[in-house]
Amino acid sequence: MLSEDNLWAYADEFRQWRSYLTNTTEIMIYGCALITGRAGQALVSWLGLLTGAKVKALS
């Protein structure tokens, strides 16, 4: 399970996604209340920075 606590353990793998994604790629995270807290918002931001994709969390 990905979380703010273990995101950096996967950082190199997420950076590798950049070579497979286009500049219009969107990563959608459905069915969660991820962005209701500061930690979740930070996770979404960091995931976007690492992958180069636009990341959205939708409940």
CNS distance restraints for C-alpha pairs under 8 A (distance, minus, plus):
assign (resid   2 and name CA) (resid   6 and name CA) 6.33 0.50 0.50
assign (resid   2 and name CA) (resid   7 and name CA) 6.26 0.50 0.50
assign (resid   3 and name CA) (resid   7 and name CA) 5.82 0.50 0.50
assign (resid   3 and name CA) (resid  43 and name CA) 7.16 0.50 0.50
assign (resid   4 and name CA) (resid  39 and name CA) 6.62 0.50 0.50
assign (resid   4 and name CA) (resid  40 and name CA) 7.29 0.50 0.50
assign (resid   4 and name CA) (resid  42 and name CA) 7.67 0.50 0.50
assign (resid   4 and name CA) (resid  43 and name CA) 5.54 0.50 0.50
assign (resid   6 and name CA) (resid  10 and name CA) 7.12 0.50 0.50
assign (resid   7 and name CA) (resid  11 and name CA) 6.22 0.50 0.50
assign (resid   7 and name CA) (resid  43 and name CA) 7.66 0.50 0.50
assign (resid   8 and name CA) (resid  12 and name CA) 7.95 0.50 0.50
assign (resid  10 and name CA) (resid  14 and name CA) 6.31 0.50 0.50
assign (resid  11 and name CA) (resid  15 and name CA) 6.15 0.50 0.50
assign (resid  11 and name CA) (resid  50 and name CA) 6.81 0.50 0.50
assign (resid  12 and name CA) (resid  16 and name CA) 6.39 0.50 0.50
assign (resid  13 and name CA) (resid  17 and name CA) 6.83 0.50 0.50
assign (resid  14 and name CA) (resid  18 and name CA) 7.49 0.50 0.50
assign (resid  14 and name CA) (resid  47 and name CA) 7.57 0.50 0.50
assign (resid  14 and name CA) (resid  50 and name CA) 5.85 0.50 0.50
assign (resid  14 and name CA) (resid  51 and name CA) 5.49 0.50 0.50
assign (resid  15 and name CA) (resid  50 and name CA) 5.11 0.50 0.50
assign (resid  15 and name CA) (resid  51 and name CA) 5.29 0.50 0.50
assign (resid  16 and name CA) (resid  20 and name CA) 7.65 0.50 0.50
assign (resid  16 and name CA) (resid  51 and name CA) 7.50 0.50 0.50
assign (resid  17 and name CA) (resid  21 and name CA) 6.26 0.50 0.50
assign (resid  17 and name CA) (resid  51 and name CA) 5.72 0.50 0.50
assign (resid  18 and name CA) (resid  22 and name CA) 7.67 0.50 0.50
assign (resid  18 and name CA) (resid  50 and name CA) 7.89 0.50 0.50
assign (resid  18 and name CA) (resid  51 and name CA) 5.18 0.50 0.50
assign (resid  18 and name CA) (resid  52 and name CA) 5.99 0.50 0.50
assign (resid  18 and name CA) (resid  53 and name CA) 7.88 0.50 0.50
assign (resid  21 and name CA) (resid  25 and name CA) 6.04 0.50 0.50
assign (resid  21 and name CA) (resid  52 and name CA) 7.90 0.50 0.50
assign (resid  21 and name CA) (resid  53 and name CA) 7.35 0.50 0.50
assign (resid  22 and name CA) (resid  53 and name CA) 7.82 0.50 0.50
assign (resid  23 and name CA) (resid  52 and name CA) 7.34 0.50 0.50
assign (resid  23 and name CA) (resid  53 and name CA) 6.81 0.50 0.50
assign (resid  24 and name CA) (resid  53 and name CA) 7.15 0.50 0.50
assign (resid  24 and name CA) (resid  54 and name CA) 7.62 0.50 0.50
assign (resid  25 and name CA) (resid  53 and name CA) 5.31 0.50 0.50
assign (resid  25 and name CA) (resid  54 and name CA) 6.43 0.50 0.50
assign (resid  26 and name CA) (resid  53 and name CA) 5.50 0.50 0.50
assign (resid  26 and name CA) (resid  54 and name CA) 4.68 0.50 0.50
assign (resid  26 and name CA) (resid  55 and name CA) 5.71 0.50 0.50
assign (resid  26 and name CA) (resid  56 and name CA) 7.38 0.50 0.50
assign (resid  27 and name CA) (resid  53 and name CA) 6.57 0.50 0.50
assign (resid  27 and name CA) (resid  54 and name CA) 6.15 0.50 0.50
assign (resid  27 and name CA) (resid  55 and name CA) 4.68 0.50 0.50
assign (resid  27 and name CA) (resid  56 and name CA) 6.25 0.50 0.50
assign (resid  28 and name CA) (resid  55 and name CA) 5.95 0.50 0.50
assign (resid  28 and name CA) (resid  56 and name CA) 4.94 0.50 0.50
assign (resid  28 and name CA) (resid  57 and name CA) 5.89 0.50 0.50
assign (resid  28 and name CA) (resid  58 and name CA) 7.23 0.50 0.50
assign (resid  29 and name CA) (resid  55 and name CA) 7.66 0.50 0.50
assign (resid  29 and name CA) (resid  56 and name CA) 6.13 0.50 0.50
assign (resid  29 and name CA) (resid  57 and name CA) 4.56 0.50 0.50
assign (resid  29 and name CA) (resid  58 and name CA) 6.04 0.50 0.50
assign (resid  30 and name CA) (resid  57 and name CA) 6.02 0.50 0.50
assign (resid  30 and name CA) (resid  58 and name CA) 4.91 0.50 0.50
assign (resid  30 and name CA) (resid  59 and name CA) 5.70 0.50 0.50
assign (resid  31 and name CA) (resid  58 and name CA) 6.27 0.50 0.50
assign (resid  31 and name CA) (resid  59 and name CA) 4.44 0.50 0.50
assign (resid  32 and name CA) (resid  57 and name CA) 7.34 0.50 0.50
assign (resid  32 and name CA) (resid  58 and name CA) 6.68 0.50 0.50
assign (resid  32 and name CA) (resid  59 and name CA) 4.86 0.50 0.50
assign (resid  33 and name CA) (resid  57 and name CA) 7.89 0.50 0.50
assign (resid  33 and name CA) (resid  58 and name CA) 7.57 0.50 0.50
assign (resid  33 and name CA) (resid  59 and name CA) 5.76 0.50 0.50
assign (resid  34 and name CA) (resid  40 and name CA) 4.83 0.50 0.50
assign (resid  34 and name CA) (resid  41 and name CA) 6.99 0.50 0.50
assign (resid  34 and name CA) (resid  57 and name CA) 6.54 0.50 0.50
assign (resid  34 and name CA) (resid  59 and name CA) 7.99 0.50 0.50
assign (resid  35 and name CA) (resid  39 and name CA) 7.94 0.50 0.50
assign (resid  35 and name CA) (resid  40 and name CA) 4.92 0.50 0.50
assign (resid  35 and name CA) (resid  41 and name CA) 4.84 0.50 0.50
assign (resid  35 and name CA) (resid  44 and name CA) 7.71 0.50 0.50
assign (resid  35 and name CA) (resid  57 and name CA) 6.52 0.50 0.50
assign (resid  36 and name CA) (resid  40 and name CA) 6.87 0.50 0.50
assign (resid  36 and name CA) (resid  41 and name CA) 7.34 0.50 0.50
assign (resid  37 and name CA) (resid  41 and name CA) 6.33 0.50 0.50
assign (resid  38 and name CA) (resid  42 and name CA) 6.17 0.50 0.50
assign (resid  39 and name CA) (resid  43 and name CA) 6.19 0.50 0.50
assign (resid  40 and name CA) (resid  44 and name CA) 6.28 0.50 0.50
assign (resid  41 and name CA) (resid  45 and name CA) 6.26 0.50 0.50
assign (resid  42 and name CA) (resid  46 and name CA) 6.08 0.50 0.50
assign (resid  43 and name CA) (resid  47 and name CA) 6.03 0.50 0.50
assign (resid  44 and name CA) (resid  48 and name CA) 6.26 0.50 0.50
assign (resid  44 and name CA) (resid  55 and name CA) 6.19 0.50 0.50
assign (resid  44 and name CA) (resid  56 and name CA) 7.21 0.50 0.50
assign (resid  44 and name CA) (resid  57 and name CA) 7.42 0.50 0.50
assign (resid  45 and name CA) (resid  49 and name CA) 6.28 0.50 0.50
assign (resid  45 and name CA) (resid  55 and name CA) 7.41 0.50 0.50
assign (resid  46 and name CA) (resid  50 and name CA) 6.05 0.50 0.50
assign (resid  47 and name CA) (resid  51 and name CA) 6.10 0.50 0.50
assign (resid  47 and name CA) (resid  55 and name CA) 7.14 0.50 0.50
assign (resid  48 and name CA) (resid  52 and name CA) 5.40 0.50 0.50
assign (resid  48 and name CA) (resid  53 and name CA) 5.18 0.50 0.50
assign (resid  48 and name CA) (resid  54 and name CA) 5.69 0.50 0.50
assign (resid  48 and name CA) (resid  55 and name CA) 5.48 0.50 0.50
assign (resid  49 and name CA) (resid  53 and name CA) 7.37 0.50 0.50
